[in-house]
């Protein structure tokens, strides 16, 4: 199989980083987050995700030491070539923003720079998601190309994962155990300012939004599968039955239909009308969000594998 | 030496001009080359006996990994070390074999999506530069016929190169030269299409109503054309093959639309919340 496990991780990480950044930036605008605490959190978390995804991509190359050949060409017809430049641009902007955040207490200009760069990063974050979503769709594989819905499905899944991460932060997800005598410094530095921007009411609204987004992704998935079923391309039906009925079908039904779509909907729904401050409700929302993120990984793994059957 | 702004602009202008002129010349040269030669392989599926000698010749010509025996019940698939495959199809009581290898399309998906420029056109042939290929596998995914394959030994994508070394010296591809059944012919595109048309007429006259030529118009015209005695799908070929990039703008727009649709619920629920907050504030006043 030409694209295997490293590509699953590559597409998952890059999509999640893009989704998280766009959602955090958008929420910051809607909520009047002048300090950009959420976006800062998203950038600090997204940057290592993108770097890791690049390492996965390089490790999947037949000749990893030739990775630099990608930056010798700009080919608008090739999503992979465009993606290379999106990753480079997004990373450069992120590094500049991280630098500006480091010095913003000393220089006012840094705050202005962050404001301007934020918009650029927002656009580039969308392009990162689009790169991960369009790359498999621009191919000759019937499962990926029979309709134009695969990019939509993957972008919606990216947004859903981004929302899920913010919901996890708002619902009190912590890095390690919470010990009041010895607070987790990473947790305090990375999550607390972001958490301050996600009060219970906002987190609950985000969970409500994610319910809609998950329904949207279920519609996109159904449309994609129907398109493949109706397609007359050779191997289209073989790939579809391979995805839903062979050994891969277990991952499809349990991982995508169950973990990525069904379980989060089942868990988010009842908690929407209850007080999220209750520990039980908070835990339910947390589990639902973890399912969305894990299900996003299975979605990519199954689609990438089935398309190459 | 101090460089003035005027000097800088002059130098830059000259450089850009030279680059434009040279790129125009080089593209003209390629067209001239293709126009002069435009050699094409014609494969008559009905005449192929499945002797497998084309695979043997290809393997020897390109120093690939070993000559193998052929079993129609377990045909070898294409791989980085097997650039020719024979796909068996049962037609009535008889077996038909379709030689499956690169078709050197004019609108070659592999070339279009290659992110590093390792795949290029050399006259009729679409070739992979083995010293520049990173082995990303995108060409493998993009080809509508599933031709290029990643070679685990070299770490690169590999496929038929139209025997470009032999063809450029006036020779013919090794597979065509060796074919004992004369199922393959090599010549100018016009000659190959003419003889294929005559053969299709003959097949139709013999009762093969669906006989057709495959590869004349498909993907901008391919440099391997087939004479088929049935529909392309009978032989595992897409009836209307599409270039991988043919719908790519639609796919980018699909991603953008989904982006808007997915952010909309967030905007709606938070805007509603903002309105509720404003009502609460008003009530407090």
Interface residues (C-beta under 8 A of the other chain):
Chain A: X2 X3 X22 X23 X26 X27 X30 X31 X60 X61 X62 X63 X66 X67 X69 X70 X72 X73 X75 X77 X78 X79 X80 X81 X84 X126 X129 X130 X133 X134 X135 X136 X137 X138 X139 X140 X141 X145 X148 X149 X150 X151 X152 X153 X154 X155 X156 X159 X160 X163 X201 X202 X205 X206 X208 X209 X212 X213 X216 X220 X232 X233 X234 X307 X308
Chain B: X109 X112 X113 X114 X115 X116 X117 X118 X132 X133 X134 X135 X136 X137 X138 X140 X141 X142 X143 X144 X145 X146 X149 X150 X151 X152 X154 X155 X156 X157 X233 X236 X237 X238 X239 X242 X244 X245 X247 X248 X250 X251 X252 X253 X254 X255 X256 X257 X258 X259 X261 X262 X263 X265 X266 X267 X268 X269 X270 X271 X273 X274
